[in-house]
Amino acid sequence: MNQCSISRIQFILTVLISITTSMQILAAESEREPFNDRYCTTCHGTDGKGNEGVQAPRLAGMEAWYLTRQLENFRAGIRGTHPRDIEGIAMQPMAAKLTDDSIVDIVDWIAAWSYTPAEITISGDDAAGRQLYATCATCHGDRAQGNESLGAPALAGQNDWYLVTQLKNFMAGYRGHHPDDTYGQQMRAMAQGLGGEAGIRNVVSYINTLADR
């Protein structure tokens, strides 16, 4: 068994442990709404800065409207149900138990977290990435600041490893496959223009230059 396969198995086991821990917390606190700092932060970190080990992205600083949409999509099974979307599968049962009020409370709670751009872990050809990003800028903005009217979240300052994973998932059709995931389907089509892993790393490397650090 090669190192890649071993790492993949370790990743899956870590995700399963995180899910089990969160489910135990929810069961023990059945009289409370299913959100607290031990629930979301199990994977996303106590500071909301993300956890690469379980591919849980930074939540601190993320737009409320985008968080709401994604939690609703996970809850409805619009996201996180493709058998190859390992990261989404880990999140979907977490959101499945949420009520509308819970989602509002979680989003309000996250809004109070301090935001700092994520650390850079990806390197690539920034010049090539800039050319590729010209298409992305149509929705996500010239500074990757996002655009609520187009349903496009900010990308600058997000964990670059998370952006790479999600772009790979869009390109492979693991994300954006559900017929009700309108925005995901748009991204799935746009991701094809990146050409492959090199293009993904290049465009993410360029996005890293757009964050205020």
C-alpha atoms as one frame of an Amber mdcrd trajectory, in Angstrom:
protein
   0.000   0.000   0.000   1.516   3.360  -1.018   1.831   6.419   1.194  -1.021
   8.183  -0.612  -3.419   5.334   0.175  -2.311   5.253   3.807  -2.822   9.001
   4.155  -6.270   8.680   2.573  -7.276   5.989   5.072  -5.944   8.061   7.971
  -7.940  11.035   6.717 -11.165   9.006   6.540 -10.612   7.605  10.034 -10.041
  11.088  11.413 -13.258  12.322   9.822 -15.222   9.378  11.214 -13.836  10.017
  14.705 -14.848  13.675  14.437 -18.367  12.719  13.369 -18.709  10.187  16.196
 -17.526  12.732  18.758 -19.986  15.364  17.543 -22.865  12.890  17.510 -22.090
  11.877  21.109 -22.156  15.520  22.151 -25.519  16.053  20.454 -26.983  12.960
  22.113 -25.754  14.022  25.544 -27.256  17.498  25.144 -30.534  16.563  23.483
 -32.430  19.322  25.303 -30.287  22.011  23.709 -30.114  23.241  20.148 -27.499
  21.206  18.259 -24.822  23.871  18.203 -22.101  24.907  20.646 -18.385  25.490
  20.582 -17.681  21.778  20.987 -19.824  20.937  17.986 -18.605  23.148  15.114
 -15.102  23.579  16.515 -14.531  19.820  16.656 -13.480  20.070  13.014 -13.223
  23.779  12.208 -11.062  24.713  15.199 -11.690  26.734  18.338 -10.752  29.896
  16.461 -12.674  28.964  13.315  -9.501  29.026  11.208  -9.979  25.577   9.720
  -8.288  22.206  10.032  -6.422  20.767   7.075  -6.277  17.306   8.656 -10.040
  16.877   8.211 -10.364  19.371   5.335 -12.619  21.628   7.416 -12.369  25.199
   6.053 -12.002  28.512   7.807 -15.395  29.799   8.914 -14.265  32.987  10.636
 -14.942  35.871   8.295 -17.089  33.860   5.897 -20.222  35.638   4.677 -23.399
  34.927   6.623 -25.484  34.462   3.476 -23.031  31.922   2.081 -22.770  29.972
   5.336 -26.552  29.873   5.539 -26.879  28.557   1.984 -24.283  25.862   2.486
 -25.748  24.655   5.788 -29.176  24.518   4.179 -27.750  22.611   1.200 -25.990
  20.115   3.442 -29.169  19.670   5.491 -31.277  19.080   2.377 -28.786  16.629
   0.877 -28.054  18.980  -1.997 -24.418  18.962  -0.950 -22.410  16.218   0.731
 -24.136  13.162  -0.710 -21.929  12.260  -3.671 -20.112   9.015  -2.712 -16.733
  10.475  -3.722 -17.192  13.752  -1.837 -15.459  12.561   1.320 -15.304  15.989
   2.938 -18.938  16.738   2.153 -20.074  13.354   3.448 -18.409  14.183   6.767
 -20.344  17.455   7.016 -23.767  16.396   5.756 -24.906  14.475   8.886 -23.747
  17.386  11.051 -26.106  19.744   9.233 -28.933  17.218   8.858 -30.028  17.774
  12.466 -30.125  21.567  12.298 -33.333  23.559  12.489 -33.808  26.920  10.798
 -33.306  28.599  14.179 -30.131  26.596  14.775 -28.683  27.749  11.467 -29.433
  31.382  12.312 -27.812  30.969  15.727 -24.715  29.271  14.305 -24.236  31.934
  11.633 -24.651  34.731  14.194 -22.168  33.022  16.508 -19.583  32.617  13.756
 -19.985  36.273  12.788 -18.444  37.218  16.141 -15.210  35.305  15.462 -12.084
  37.281  14.628 -10.989  37.022  11.007  -7.431  36.729   9.777  -6.406  35.430
   6.347  -5.414  31.762   6.303  -1.769  30.785   6.084  -0.361  30.146   2.621
   0.423  26.480   1.944   0.080  26.319  -1.860   2.628  27.487  -4.406   2.157
  27.870  -8.143   2.626  30.147 -11.131   0.942  33.383 -10.056   1.126  34.881
 -13.547  -0.617  31.899 -15.098  -3.084  31.900 -12.231  -3.909  35.531 -12.834
  -4.889  34.767 -16.422  -7.076  31.882 -15.290  -8.664  33.996 -12.573  -9.899
  36.551 -15.113 -12.918  34.313 -15.702 -13.434  33.725 -11.970 -13.425  37.482
 -11.358 -16.691  37.812 -13.279 -18.511  36.420 -10.243 -16.025  36.443  -7.358
 -14.669  39.953  -7.960 -11.333  41.313  -9.109  -9.939  40.972  -5.585 -11.747
  37.694  -4.874 -13.910  39.651  -2.456 -17.110  37.854  -3.403 -20.442  39.071
  -4.729 -23.636  38.313  -2.842 -25.886  39.345  -5.739 -24.300  36.589  -7.849
 -24.129  34.091  -4.988 -20.330  34.000  -5.232 -18.423  33.878  -1.921 -15.153
  35.611  -1.159 -12.127  33.461  -1.943  -9.287  35.685  -0.770  -8.059  34.645
   2.673  -9.717  31.233   2.606  -7.597  28.131   3.272  -5.803  27.509   0.001
  -5.781  23.735   0.544  -9.560  23.872   0.875  -9.918  25.836  -2.359  -7.751
  23.257  -4.142  -9.852  20.370  -2.816 -13.154  21.990  -3.739 -11.992  22.942
  -7.234 -10.889  19.343  -7.754 -14.309  18.185  -6.532 -16.098  20.551  -8.895
 -13.897  19.468 -11.793 -14.508  15.782 -11.052 -18.256  16.307 -10.622 -18.270
  15.310  -6.952 -19.636  18.729  -6.055 -22.325  20.474  -8.075 -23.891  17.217
  -9.265 -27.252  17.668  -7.542 -29.933  19.164  -9.844 -30.968  21.657  -7.154
 -27.428  22.943  -6.602 -27.664  25.781  -9.116 -24.543  27.609  -7.989 -22.619
  24.365  -7.677 -23.505  23.425 -11.234 -22.226  26.790 -12.437 -18.951  26.246
 -10.598 -18.696  22.696 -11.911 -18.797  24.043 -15.455 -16.388  26.898 -14.733
 -13.857  24.578 -13.067 -13.366  22.699 -16.324 -11.641  25.780 -17.728  -8.774
  25.346 -15.261  -7.560  22.362 -17.252  -6.234  20.204 -14.438  -4.358  20.153
 -11.148  -1.627  22.532 -12.342  -4.245  25.095 -13.321  -6.000  24.696  -9.980
  -2.789  25.270  -8.038  -1.893  28.269 -10.196  -5.233  30.011  -9.774  -5.283
  29.334  -6.015  -1.719  30.619  -5.753  -2.852  33.837  -7.422  -5.894  34.107
  -5.136  -3.478  33.954  -2.204  -1.931  37.223  -3.422  -5.291  39.006  -3.195
  -5.788  38.641   0.557  -4.905  41.573   2.808  -2.148  40.226   5.038
